[in-house]
Amino acid sequence: MSTHIVTAAVLLIGNEILSGRTKDANLNYLATELTSIGVRLMEARVVPDVPEAIIKAVNELRAAYDYLFTTGGIGPTHDDITAECIAKAFGVPLIKDPRAVRLLTNHYGEANLTEARLRMAHMPEGATMVENPVSIAPGFQIRNVFVLAGVPAICRAMFDGLKGRLRTGDKVLSVTISAHVGEGVIAKGLGALQDRYPELEVGSYPFFRQGRFGASFVLRGTDNSALKAGAEELRTLIRSLGAEPIEGEPQE
Amino acid sequence: MSTHIVTAAVLLIGNEILSGRTKDANLNYLATELTSIGVRLMEARVVPDVPEAIIKAVNELRAAYDYLFTTGGIGPTHDDITAECIAKAFGVPLIKDPRAVRLLTNHYGEANLTEARLRMAHMPEGATMVENPVSIAPGFQIRNVFVLAGVPAICRAMFDGLKGRLRTGDKVLSVTISAHVGEGVIAKGLGALQDRYPELEVGSYPFFRQGRFGASFVLRGTDNSALKAGAEELRTLIRSLGAEPIEGEPQE
């Protein structure tokens, strides 16, 4: 069975994440959504509002993966420099997109369409709009790069609107089984399980809840029958250590 | 006034963050702490449990910044491959650290010190231990790279214990002032403020709370008197637009 893989990277742009002021909320959303539609998120980066840093990351990530999603830096203020950096990364001019200008004019009205707000109609030449149903000012797509807002509600709405455009691959399915068993106790059997199922990815994530240590074990792969067989072996392994397999994550 | 700058990067290692299973909680903690002690976090990356990806990121980031902090992948299971990848990145052998072996022996007892648990005593040759007051198994430091656990409580305790070792630079101070004013309305004046204070970093972060739009404006810099003067000009700018400056973030 050959596997069809489509890959992606996420680039979070903004000083506020690196200074600790803002807790990013977009990476987990994009990671979950991409996984669910069959796109594999292979890398994420956070860079500051520094043109050289943005341009370098964009060019490295768009070359390395099928898709790149950026968040942040597309508002109307001087520190919103993503569009001009993407244009530089692609070596194309930054233009005022007529359709975006019309949308902004309708939304703000001629009188309130400040020069700053018009900045939000700027896109690299050749880009197409990504719709913003929340606050109108659009994101854009240029080749395999999607440029989204940093405000979580807008980022999500933009992604939800564009995800139908994406080429997707085989979905990575997963089974989670937890147990109150020490990682150091199950590690040997778990490693042997991984060796028997090279087509699966076997992860182990320790937890400490309600005063008890344990771990969640996650099997991931595109082959559902291998996944089922591996999960059954995992349940047997857990029982052989005197513990009871818990389906899914442990209850809070 | 010359500025003394010490830089850092953070590398989060783990499939679970990229698949969406786990919401990272370490980046924001490290970002906030590093900022508070005078180390500038310049970049963060997330990579999967893939040796080539880890080694490449470690070598790029340790060369580019004064410090690199990694989180994740130092437990006892087969998917914990950070120590061996760091050894490869530095081109040194992976050895069993005698002091770490003693700590683990004391903690688990001879009978329970499985081969898997002993894996947690592995470090690249030349590394020194980073203490783990939560669950004993240590992290380590090799040259400018600090290798920390992924479990948030352990990551934090490790960082708190090691931060006294770090060389620090001038602290970046910040002033936050918010207002119920559209970014597109204040953008022009804000850009002019940034131009008048090139030594400050002027950020604008929109919010929507209790049915009202607004933005928080953050001035950052190492020169306290410039910061105070810039903040006063910002308050005047906000008032000139008919709004009232709110010190700090807006109330929830």
Boltz contact constraints between the chains, C-beta under 6 A:
constraints:
  - contact:
      token1: [A, 15]
      token2: [B, 203]
      max_distance: 6.0
  - contact:
      token1: [A, 18]
      token2: [B, 31]
      max_distance: 6.0
  - contact:
      token1: [A, 18]
      token2: [B, 41]
      max_distance: 6.0
  - contact:
      token1: [A, 19]
      token2: [B, 35]
      max_distance: 6.0
  - contact:
      token1: [A, 20]
      token2: [B, 28]
      max_distance: 6.0
  - contact:
      token1: [A, 20]
      token2: [B, 31]
      max_distance: 6.0
  - contact:
      token1: [A, 20]
      token2: [B, 32]
      max_distance: 6.0
  - contact:
      token1: [A, 20]
      token2: [B, 35]
      max_distance: 6.0
  - contact:
      token1: [A, 23]
      token2: [B, 28]
      max_distance: 6.0
  - contact:
      token1: [A, 28]
      token2: [B, 20]
      max_distance: 6.0
  - contact:
      token1: [A, 28]
      token2: [B, 23]
      max_distance: 6.0
  - contact:
      token1: [A, 31]
      token2: [B, 18]
      max_distance: 6.0
  - contact:
      token1: [A, 31]
      token2: [B, 20]
      max_distance: 6.0
  - contact:
      token1: [A, 32]
      token2: [B, 20]
      max_distance: 6.0
  - contact:
      token1: [A, 35]
      token2: [B, 19]
      max_distance: 6.0
  - contact:
      token1: [A, 35]
      token2: [B, 20]
      max_distance: 6.0
  - contact:
      token1: [A, 41]
      token2: [B, 18]
      max_distance: 6.0
  - contact:
      token1: [A, 43]
      token2: [B, 47]
      max_distance: 6.0
  - contact:
      token1: [A, 44]
      token2: [B, 46]
      max_distance: 6.0
  - contact:
      token1: [A, 45]
      token2: [B, 45]
      max_distance: 6.0
  - contact:
      token1: [A, 46]
      token2: [B, 44]
      max_distance: 6.0
  - contact:
      token1: [A, 47]
      token2: [B, 43]
      max_distance: 6.0
  - contact:
      token1: [A, 75]
      token2: [B, 183]
      max_distance: 6.0
  - contact:
      token1: [A, 76]
      token2: [B, 183]
      max_distance: 6.0
  - contact:
      token1: [A, 76]
      token2: [B, 184]
      max_distance: 6.0
  - contact:
      token1: [A, 76]
      token2: [B, 187]
      max_distance: 6.0
  - contact:
      token1: [A, 77]
      token2: [B, 183]
      max_distance: 6.0
  - contact:
      token1: [A, 77]
      token2: [B, 187]
      max_distance: 6.0
  - contact:
      token1: [A, 77]
      token2: [B, 190]
      max_distance: 6.0
  - contact:
      token1: [A, 77]
      token2: [B, 204]
      max_distance: 6.0
  - contact:
      token1: [A, 78]
      token2: [B, 191]
      max_distance: 6.0
  - contact:
      token1: [A, 78]
      token2: [B, 194]
      max_distance: 6.0
  - contact:
      token1: [A, 79]
      token2: [B, 203]
      max_distance: 6.0
  - contact:
      token1: [A, 114]
      token2: [B, 184]
      max_distance: 6.0
  - contact:
      token1: [A, 116]
      token2: [B, 184]
      max_distance: 6.0
  - contact:
      token1: [A, 116]
      token2: [B, 187]
      max_distance: 6.0
  - contact:
      token1: [A, 116]
      token2: [B, 188]
      max_distance: 6.0
  - contact:
      token1: [A, 117]
      token2: [B, 184]
      max_distance: 6.0
  - contact:
      token1: [A, 183]
      token2: [B, 75]
      max_distance: 6.0
  - contact:
      token1: [A, 183]
      token2: [B, 76]
      max_distance: 6.0
  - contact:
      token1: [A, 183]
      token2: [B, 77]
      max_distance: 6.0
  - contact:
      token1: [A, 184]
      token2: [B, 76]
      max_distance: 6.0
  - contact:
      token1: [A, 184]
      token2: [B, 114]
      max_distance: 6.0
  - contact:
      token1: [A, 184]
      token2: [B, 116]
      max_distance: 6.0
  - contact:
      token1: [A, 184]
      token2: [B, 117]
      max_distance: 6.0
  - contact:
      token1: [A, 187]
      token2: [B, 76]
      max_distance: 6.0
  - contact:
      token1: [A, 187]
      token2: [B, 77]
      max_distance: 6.0
  - contact:
      token1: [A, 187]
      token2: [B, 116]
      max_distance: 6.0
  - contact:
      token1: [A, 188]
      token2: [B, 116]
      max_distance: 6.0
  - contact:
      token1: [A, 190]
      token2: [B, 77]
      max_distance: 6.0
  - contact:
      token1: [A, 191]
      token2: [B, 78]
      max_distance: 6.0
  - contact:
      token1: [A, 194]
      token2: [B, 78]
      max_distance: 6.0
  - contact:
      token1: [A, 203]
      token2: [B, 15]
      max_distance: 6.0
  - contact:
      token1: [A, 203]
      token2: [B, 79]
      max_distance: 6.0
  - contact:
      token1: [A, 204]
      token2: [B, 77]
      max_distance: 6.0
